[in-house]
């Protein structure tokens, strides 16, 4: 039987990838349960708002292209943008924050409990403590990435793997955004390419997993136009709504890069500070005291 994944140890590129998938496989049921409890509402709300938005989009697209022999209608490309569109963006952002807090809180408790999966109640204690802290930090990080990408794509690409460590630092070390921001630059120093390469591969794995689920329905939907050419450009409402629902459910695959970010964090801290080794030495001959949260660092 494969032992539970040890978080605090050094790993090379391949080990980070394999241990990410192994950790998810070993913790799939309890981790997925926590994610569904704390993120399920946002996923369901995203499905509802996504269907409303796609309904407007379908009406716009199906009416913008004439059937054979018909006239070309004149529609504004902004006809399908309404309250639903902005509400959907807001819900996606809230779910983005919830996924971060839930998965990283789960990993933090998993480490504290000695590689034992935590309960939903234990994760809830971390979730309600960190959620609004991470929400505010997400706004700042998003603005930084948007501005950097608008100035030039390269600064945005450079900052992305660095700023990805802000959230795990805040939760694992229970610290402020300012401290986490500065520490993320120190951790990734001389390890930027390893981190970027890991995120790139993990991102591709997540993308392929999502495409395996989404693409068949998309292909069938687009192919229906050739099966019934008399309808002209006309997308199936049913298939489009099912695809929209699956796209929102596929947000669960975001667990993969979040676990990878956590393992990269532990890899870098272990390389620089030997935190895992020092912790094991300090705990020799001592009993395990359950504490709620560590003291904040500044």
VENQUI-V624172 format. One record per backbone hydrogen bond with DSSP energy under -0.5 kcal/mol. NH is the residue of the N-H (numbers start at 1). CO is the residue of the C=O. E is the energy in kcal/mol with one decimal. If there is no record, write none. Layout:
nh=NH co=CO e=E
nh=NH co=CO e=E
This chain:
nh=7 co=5 e=-0.6
nh=9 co=7 e=-1.8
nh=16 co=12 e=-2.1
nh=17 co=13 e=-1.6
nh=18 co=14 e=-2.5
nh=19 co=15 e=-2.8
nh=20 co=16 e=-1.7
nh=21 co=17 e=-1.8
nh=22 co=18 e=-2.3
nh=23 co=19 e=-2.8
nh=24 co=20 e=-1.9
nh=25 co=21 e=-2.2
nh=26 co=22 e=-2.7
nh=27 co=23 e=-1.9
nh=28 co=25 e=-0.6
nh=31 co=27 e=-2.6
nh=32 co=28 e=-2.5
nh=33 co=29 e=-2.0
nh=34 co=30 e=-1.9
nh=35 co=31 e=-2.3
nh=36 co=32 e=-2.5
nh=37 co=33 e=-2.1
nh=38 co=34 e=-2.4
nh=39 co=35 e=-2.5
nh=40 co=36 e=-1.4
nh=43 co=39 e=-2.0
nh=44 co=40 e=-2.6
nh=45 co=41 e=-2.8
nh=46 co=42 e=-2.2
nh=47 co=43 e=-2.1
nh=48 co=44 e=-2.3
nh=49 co=45 e=-2.6
nh=50 co=46 e=-2.5
nh=51 co=47 e=-2.3
nh=52 co=48 e=-1.8
nh=53 co=49 e=-2.4
nh=54 co=50 e=-2.8
nh=55 co=51 e=-2.0
nh=56 co=52 e=-1.5
nh=57 co=53 e=-2.3
nh=58 co=54 e=-3.1
nh=59 co=55 e=-2.1
nh=60 co=56 e=-2.2
nh=61 co=57 e=-2.8
nh=62 co=58 e=-3.2
nh=63 co=59 e=-1.3
nh=64 co=60 e=-0.8
nh=65 co=61 e=-0.8
nh=70 co=67 e=-2.8
nh=73 co=71 e=-0.6
nh=75 co=73 e=-0.7
nh=79 co=76 e=-2.0
nh=81 co=78 e=-1.1
nh=82 co=80 e=-0.7
nh=85 co=82 e=-0.5
nh=86 co=82 e=-1.2
nh=87 co=83 e=-2.5
nh=88 co=84 e=-2.3
nh=89 co=85 e=-1.8
nh=90 co=86 e=-2.0
nh=91 co=87 e=-2.3
nh=92 co=88 e=-2.5
nh=93 co=89 e=-1.9
nh=94 co=90 e=-2.1
nh=95 co=91 e=-2.4
nh=96 co=92 e=-2.2
nh=97 co=93 e=-1.9
nh=98 co=94 e=-2.3
nh=99 co=95 e=-2.8
nh=100 co=96 e=-1.7
nh=101 co=97 e=-2.5
nh=102 co=98 e=-2.7
nh=103 co=99 e=-2.3
nh=104 co=100 e=-2.2
nh=105 co=101 e=-2.3
nh=106 co=102 e=-2.2
nh=107 co=103 e=-2.2
nh=108 co=104 e=-2.4
nh=109 co=105 e=-2.4
nh=110 co=106 e=-2.4
nh=111 co=107 e=-2.1
nh=112 co=108 e=-2.1
nh=113 co=109 e=-2.4
nh=114 co=111 e=-1.5
nh=115 co=110 e=-2.1
nh=116 co=110 e=-1.0
nh=123 co=119 e=-2.1
nh=124 co=120 e=-2.3
nh=125 co=121 e=-1.3
nh=126 co=122 e=-1.1
nh=127 co=123 e=-2.9
nh=128 co=124 e=-2.5
nh=129 co=125 e=-0.8
nh=130 co=126 e=-2.6
nh=131 co=127 e=-2.3
nh=134 co=130 e=-2.8
nh=135 co=131 e=-2.5
nh=136 co=132 e=-2.2
nh=137 co=133 e=-1.9
nh=138 co=134 e=-2.5
nh=139 co=135 e=-1.5
nh=140 co=136 e=-1.7
nh=141 co=137 e=-2.9
nh=142 co=138 e=-2.6
nh=143 co=139 e=-2.2
nh=144 co=140 e=-2.3
nh=145 co=141 e=-2.4
nh=146 co=142 e=-2.4
nh=147 co=143 e=-2.7
nh=148 co=144 e=-2.5
nh=149 co=145 e=-2.2
nh=150 co=146 e=-2.1
nh=151 co=147 e=-2.2
nh=152 co=148 e=-1.9
nh=156 co=148 e=-0.6
nh=156 co=152 e=-1.0
nh=157 co=153 e=-2.1
nh=158 co=154 e=-2.6
nh=159 co=155 e=-2.5
nh=160 co=156 e=-1.8
nh=161 co=157 e=-0.7
nh=162 co=158 e=-0.6
nh=163 co=159 e=-3.1
nh=164 co=160 e=-1.5
nh=165 co=162 e=-1.5
nh=166 co=163 e=-1.4
nh=168 co=164 e=-0.6
nh=169 co=165 e=-2.1
nh=170 co=166 e=-2.2
nh=171 co=167 e=-2.0
nh=172 co=168 e=-3.3
nh=173 co=169 e=-2.0
nh=175 co=170 e=-0.9
nh=176 co=297 e=-0.9
nh=180 co=176 e=-2.4
nh=181 co=177 e=-2.9
nh=182 co=178 e=-2.0
nh=183 co=179 e=-2.6
nh=184 co=180 e=-2.1
nh=185 co=181 e=-1.0
nh=186 co=182 e=-1.4
nh=187 co=183 e=-2.6
nh=188 co=184 e=-1.7
nh=189 co=185 e=-0.7
nh=191 co=188 e=-2.7
nh=195 co=191 e=-2.1
nh=196 co=192 e=-3.1
nh=197 co=193 e=-2.6
nh=198 co=194 e=-2.0
nh=199 co=195 e=-2.5
nh=200 co=196 e=-2.3
nh=201 co=197 e=-2.2
nh=202 co=198 e=-2.6
nh=203 co=199 e=-2.5
nh=204 co=200 e=-2.0
nh=205 co=201 e=-2.3
nh=206 co=202 e=-2.4
nh=207 co=203 e=-2.5
nh=208 co=204 e=-2.7
nh=209 co=205 e=-2.2
nh=210 co=206 e=-2.2
nh=211 co=207 e=-2.6
nh=212 co=208 e=-2.2
nh=213 co=209 e=-0.9
nh=213 co=210 e=-0.6
nh=214 co=210 e=-2.7
nh=215 co=211 e=-2.4
nh=218 co=214 e=-1.8
nh=219 co=215 e=-3.0
nh=220 co=216 e=-2.2
nh=221 co=217 e=-2.5
nh=222 co=218 e=-2.5
nh=223 co=219 e=-2.7
nh=224 co=220 e=-1.4
nh=225 co=222 e=-1.1
nh=226 co=223 e=-1.1
nh=227 co=223 e=-1.3
nh=228 co=224 e=-1.9
nh=229 co=226 e=-0.6
nh=231 co=228 e=-1.7
nh=232 co=229 e=-1.5
nh=234 co=232 e=-1.1
nh=240 co=236 e=-1.9
nh=241 co=237 e=-2.2
nh=242 co=238 e=-2.3
nh=243 co=239 e=-2.4
nh=244 co=240 e=-2.2
nh=245 co=241 e=-2.3
nh=246 co=242 e=-2.4
nh=247 co=243 e=-2.3
nh=248 co=244 e=-1.6
nh=249 co=245 e=-2.1
nh=250 co=246 e=-2.4
nh=251 co=248 e=-1.4
nh=252 co=249 e=-2.0
nh=253 co=250 e=-1.7
nh=254 co=251 e=-1.8
nh=255 co=252 e=-1.8
nh=256 co=253 e=-1.6
nh=257 co=253 e=-0.5
nh=258 co=254 e=-1.5
nh=259 co=255 e=-2.3
nh=260 co=256 e=-2.0
nh=261 co=257 e=-2.5
nh=262 co=258 e=-1.9
nh=263 co=259 e=-2.3
nh=264 co=260 e=-2.4
nh=265 co=261 e=-2.3
nh=266 co=262 e=-2.4
nh=267 co=263 e=-2.3
nh=268 co=264 e=-2.5
nh=269 co=265 e=-2.6
nh=270 co=266 e=-2.0
nh=271 co=267 e=-2.0
nh=272 co=268 e=-2.3
nh=273 co=269 e=-3.0
nh=274 co=269 e=-0.6
nh=274 co=270 e=-1.2
nh=275 co=269 e=-0.6
nh=278 co=274 e=-2.5
nh=279 co=275 e=-2.2
nh=280 co=276 e=-2.0
nh=281 co=277 e=-2.1
nh=282 co=278 e=-2.6
nh=283 co=279 e=-1.5
nh=284 co=281 e=-1.2
nh=286 co=283 e=-1.9
nh=289 co=287 e=-0.7
nh=290 co=288 e=-0.6
nh=291 co=289 e=-0.5
